[in-house]
Amino acid sequence: MADTVADSAQAPAAVRHVEETMGTVFSLDVRGGDPAAVRAALDEVVAGLHRVDEVFSTYREDSQVSRLQRGEVSVGQCDPEVAEVLELAAQAERVSDGWFSMSYQGRLDPTGIVKGWAVERAARRLAEVPGVCGVSVNGGGDVQLLGTPEPQRPWRVGVSDPLRPGGLAAVVSAAGVRELSVATSGTAERGAHIVDPRTGRSAVTDLVAVTVVGPRLTWADCWATAAFAMGSREGLAWLESLPDVEALLITAGDEVRCTAGLAARLG
């Protein structure tokens, strides 16, 4: 779980919105731009998030993904976004050597990538509004940041400490970059929900949380999930091999392990 914070002194006008969908809460924060134009874009983005839930939910019998799983429709008969997400998920499977998977118990289940992809897409749409200088979209604790909330002040994201409720394990800063995402996978919020794709059962590792920092939330979300399933040693080594990726791993024994470049992103 992560919380976005920005210093408020002399900040551009902020338009914020909170929406419940996809089984979680989305917090959207847009800085700068004409408020009416921003609100119109927010309406479009919120409708898009609900549409994502309708299309991709594995809990809805009538969703396109559920119908695709049952063989009632082809990918070509689904919304174009379905093919896009399935291709991204296939790419994540290849990069992670199968530790990220878009199937669960033999059934098509791309939900491991959908939320991060939807959050990133929403943030980029809001950033297109003329005059907008900064965007933060937080979907259930996974955050996509674009631009800055105000001149000379970066977005900052607090990463919750899974072993100390209410505490922070770290604060990630977007200083010096135009886009940054923070994604966490772990057991603190939802229990043992991460599956080891090689056994089909809950992943049993020495980790309680993996936080990944990178430019795009679509990938950061996937990499956090894959690394958690790998465990701390293999997960850390793999994350170190990925370009433009930093990470913080916390073990059940309260040991903190970090990629070599993470320190540059803290503050």
C-alpha positions as CSV (number, residue, x, y, z in Angstrom):
1,M,0.0,0.0,0.0
2,A,1.3,3.5,-0.8
3,D,0.1,7.0,-0.2
4,T,0.9,10.0,-2.4
5,V,1.9,13.2,-0.8
6,A,2.8,16.7,-2.2
7,D,3.8,19.9,-0.5
8,S,0.9,22.3,-0.6
9,A,2.5,25.8,-0.5
10,Q,1.9,27.7,-3.7
11,A,0.7,24.6,-5.5
12,P,-1.3,24.8,-8.8
13,A,-5.0,24.2,-8.6
14,A,-5.8,20.6,-7.7
15,V,-8.8,18.6,-8.8
16,R,-9.2,15.3,-6.9
17,H,-11.6,12.4,-7.2
18,V,-12.1,9.1,-5.4
19,E,-13.9,6.2,-7.1
20,E,-14.6,2.6,-6.0
21,T,-14.5,0.0,-8.8
22,M,-12.6,-3.1,-9.7
23,G,-12.9,-4.2,-6.1
24,T,-10.7,-1.4,-4.8
25,V,-10.5,2.4,-4.4
26,F,-8.9,4.7,-6.9
27,S,-7.7,8.2,-5.9
28,L,-7.0,10.6,-8.7
29,D,-5.2,13.9,-8.2
30,V,-4.6,16.4,-11.1
31,R,-2.6,19.6,-10.8
32,G,-3.0,22.6,-13.1
33,G,-5.1,23.0,-16.2
34,D,-8.6,24.4,-16.5
35,P,-10.7,22.8,-13.7
36,A,-13.7,22.3,-16.1
37,A,-11.5,20.5,-18.6
38,V,-9.9,18.5,-15.9
39,R,-13.3,17.4,-14.5
40,A,-14.5,16.4,-17.9
41,A,-11.4,14.3,-18.4
42,L,-11.9,12.8,-14.9
43,D,-15.4,11.8,-15.9
44,E,-14.1,10.1,-19.0
45,V,-11.4,8.3,-17.0
46,V,-13.7,7.1,-14.3
47,A,-16.1,5.8,-16.9
48,G,-13.1,4.0,-18.4
49,L,-12.2,2.4,-15.1
50,H,-15.7,1.0,-14.7
51,R,-15.6,-0.2,-18.3
52,V,-12.3,-2.1,-17.6
53,D,-14.1,-3.8,-14.7
54,E,-17.0,-4.8,-17.0
55,V,-14.7,-6.2,-19.6
56,F,-12.0,-7.9,-17.6
57,S,-13.6,-9.0,-14.3
58,T,-13.3,-12.7,-13.8
59,Y,-16.1,-12.5,-11.2
60,R,-18.7,-11.3,-13.8
61,E,-20.1,-14.1,-15.8
62,D,-20.9,-11.7,-18.6
63,S,-17.5,-10.0,-18.9
64,Q,-15.6,-10.4,-22.1
65,V,-12.8,-12.2,-20.4
66,S,-15.2,-14.7,-18.8
67,R,-16.9,-15.3,-22.1
68,L,-13.4,-15.6,-23.8
69,Q,-12.5,-18.2,-21.2
70,R,-15.6,-20.2,-21.9
71,G,-14.9,-20.0,-25.7
72,E,-18.1,-18.0,-26.4
73,V,-16.1,-15.2,-28.2
74,S,-12.7,-14.8,-29.8
75,V,-10.2,-12.2,-29.0
76,G,-11.1,-10.5,-32.2
77,Q,-14.7,-10.2,-31.1
78,C,-13.7,-8.5,-27.9
79,D,-12.9,-4.8,-27.3
80,P,-9.4,-4.0,-28.7
81,E,-8.2,-3.4,-25.2
82,V,-8.5,-7.2,-24.5
83,A,-5.9,-8.0,-27.2
84,E,-3.7,-5.2,-25.9
85,V,-3.7,-6.5,-22.3
86,L,-3.2,-10.1,-23.3
87,E,-0.2,-9.2,-25.4
88,L,1.2,-7.2,-22.5
89,A,0.6,-10.1,-20.1
90,A,2.3,-12.5,-22.6
91,Q,5.3,-10.2,-22.6
92,A,5.4,-10.1,-18.8
93,E,5.4,-13.9,-18.8
94,R,8.3,-14.0,-21.2
95,V,10.4,-11.4,-19.3
96,S,9.7,-13.1,-15.9
97,D,10.4,-16.6,-17.3
98,G,6.8,-17.6,-16.3
99,W,6.8,-16.3,-12.7
100,F,4.1,-13.8,-13.8
101,S,1.2,-15.6,-15.3
102,M,-2.1,-14.7,-16.9
103,S,-3.7,-17.9,-16.0
104,Y,-5.0,-19.3,-12.7
105,Q,-5.8,-23.0,-12.1
106,G,-5.8,-23.5,-15.9
107,R,-8.2,-20.6,-16.6
108,L,-7.5,-17.3,-18.4
109,D,-7.0,-14.6,-15.7
110,P,-5.2,-11.4,-16.7
111,T,-6.2,-9.6,-13.6
112,G,-2.6,-9.5,-12.4
113,I,-1.8,-6.9,-15.0
114,V,-5.2,-5.2,-15.6
115,K,-5.2,-2.8,-12.6
116,G,-1.7,-1.5,-13.2
117,W,-2.4,-1.0,-16.9
118,A,-5.7,0.7,-16.1
119,V,-4.1,3.1,-13.6
120,E,-1.3,4.0,-16.0
121,R,-3.7,4.5,-18.9
122,A,-5.9,6.8,-16.7
123,A,-2.9,8.9,-15.6
124,R,-1.7,9.4,-19.2
125,R,-5.2,10.5,-20.3
126,L,-5.4,13.1,-17.6
127,A,-1.9,14.3,-18.4
128,E,-3.1,15.2,-21.9
129,V,-5.4,17.9,-20.6
130,P,-3.8,21.3,-21.6
131,G,-2.1,23.1,-18.8
132,V,-1.9,20.0,-16.5
133,C,1.5,19.9,-14.8
134,G,1.1,16.8,-12.6
135,V,-1.0,13.7,-12.2
136,S,-1.2,11.1,-9.5
137,V,-3.5,8.0,-9.9
138,N,-3.5,5.6,-7.0
139,G,-5.3,2.3,-7.5
140,G,-5.4,0.3,-4.3
141,G,-2.0,1.4,-3.3
142,D,-0.3,1.1,-6.7
143,V,0.6,4.6,-8.0
144,Q,1.4,6.2,-11.4
145,L,2.9,9.6,-11.2
146,L,3.4,12.0,-14.1
147,G,4.9,15.5,-14.1
148,T,5.1,17.4,-10.8
149,P,2.5,18.8,-8.4
150,E,4.1,22.2,-8.5
151,P,7.4,23.8,-9.7
152,Q,10.5,22.4,-8.0
153,R,8.5,20.0,-5.8
154,P,8.2,16.3,-6.8
155,W,5.6,13.8,-6.0
156,R,6.4,11.6,-3.0
157,V,4.9,8.2,-2.2
158,G,4.9,6.6,1.2
159,V,5.4,2.9,1.2
160,S,3.6,1.2,4.1
161,D,5.5,-1.1,6.5
162,P,3.9,-4.5,6.3
163,L,5.2,-5.5,9.7
164,R,4.2,-2.2,11.5
165,P,0.7,-1.1,10.7
166,G,0.5,2.6,10.3
167,G,4.3,3.0,9.7
168,L,6.3,3.6,6.6
169,A,9.0,1.4,5.3
170,A,10.2,4.1,2.9
171,V,9.3,7.3,1.0
172,V,9.9,7.3,-2.7
173,S,10.5,10.6,-4.5
174,A,9.9,11.3,-8.2
175,A,12.5,14.1,-8.2
176,G,14.3,14.5,-11.5
177,V,11.9,12.3,-13.5
178,R,8.7,13.0,-15.5
179,E,7.1,9.6,-14.8
180,L,7.4,7.2,-12.0
181,S,5.3,4.3,-10.6
182,V,5.3,2.5,-7.3
183,A,3.7,-1.0,-7.0
184,T,3.6,-3.3,-4.0
185,S,2.8,-7.0,-3.8
186,G,2.5,-8.8,-0.5
187,T,0.4,-10.4,2.2
188,A,-0.3,-7.5,4.5
189,E,-3.5,-6.3,2.9
190,R,-5.0,-9.3,1.2
191,G,-3.3,-12.3,2.8
192,A,-1.7,-15.1,0.8
193,H,-3.3,-14.2,-2.6
194,I,-0.2,-14.4,-4.8
195,V,0.0,-17.7,-6.7
196,D,3.2,-19.6,-7.5
197,P,2.5,-20.3,-11.2
198,R,4.7,-23.3,-11.1
199,T,2.6,-25.1,-8.5
200,G,-0.8,-23.4,-8.9
201,R,-0.9,-22.8,-5.1
202,S,-0.2,-19.8,-2.9
203,A,3.4,-18.7,-3.2
204,V,5.3,-19.7,-0.1
205,T,8.4,-17.5,0.2
206,D,10.4,-15.7,2.9
207,L,8.8,-12.4,1.8
208,V,6.0,-10.3,3.2
209,A,6.2,-7.4,0.6
210,V,7.9,-6.4,-2.6
211,T,7.8,-2.8,-3.7
212,V,8.9,-2.0,-7.3
213,V,9.7,1.5,-8.6
214,G,9.9,2.1,-12.3
215,P,8.6,4.4,-15.1
216,R,5.4,2.4,-15.9
217,L,2.9,0.9,-13.5
218,T,1.9,-1.7,-16.0
219,W,5.3,-3.4,-15.6
220,A,6.0,-2.4,-12.0
221,D,2.8,-4.2,-10.9
222,C,3.8,-7.3,-12.8
223,W,7.4,-7.3,-11.6
224,A,6.4,-6.9,-8.0
225,T,4.1,-10.0,-8.2
226,A,6.7,-12.1,-10.0
227,A,9.5,-11.2,-7.6
228,F,7.3,-12.0,-4.6
229,A,6.6,-15.5,-6.0
230,M,10.3,-16.0,-6.6
231,G,11.4,-15.2,-3.0
232,S,13.9,-12.7,-1.8
233,R,17.2,-14.1,-3.2
234,E,16.0,-14.9,-6.7
235,G,13.6,-12.0,-6.8
236,L,16.2,-9.4,-5.9
237,A,18.7,-10.8,-8.4
238,W,16.1,-10.8,-11.2
239,L,14.9,-7.3,-10.3
240,E,18.5,-6.0,-10.4
241,S,18.7,-7.3,-14.0
242,L,15.8,-5.3,-15.3
243,P,16.5,-1.8,-16.8
244,D,15.1,1.3,-15.0
245,V,13.7,-0.8,-12.1
246,E,14.5,-0.4,-8.4
247,A,12.9,-2.4,-5.6
248,L,12.5,-2.8,-1.8
249,L,12.0,-6.3,-0.5
250,I,10.9,-7.0,3.1
251,T,11.2,-10.5,4.6
252,A,9.1,-12.1,7.3
253,G,12.1,-11.9,9.5
254,D,12.1,-8.1,9.1
255,E,15.1,-8.0,6.8
256,V,15.1,-5.3,4.2
257,R,16.8,-5.9,0.9
258,C,17.1,-3.3,-1.9
259,T,18.4,-3.0,-5.4
260,A,21.6,-1.1,-5.8
261,G,20.0,2.1,-7.2
262,L,17.0,2.4,-4.9
263,A,18.7,5.0,-2.6
264,A,18.6,7.5,-5.4
265,R,14.8,7.3,-5.5
266,L,14.3,7.7,-1.7
267,G,13.6,11.1,-0.1
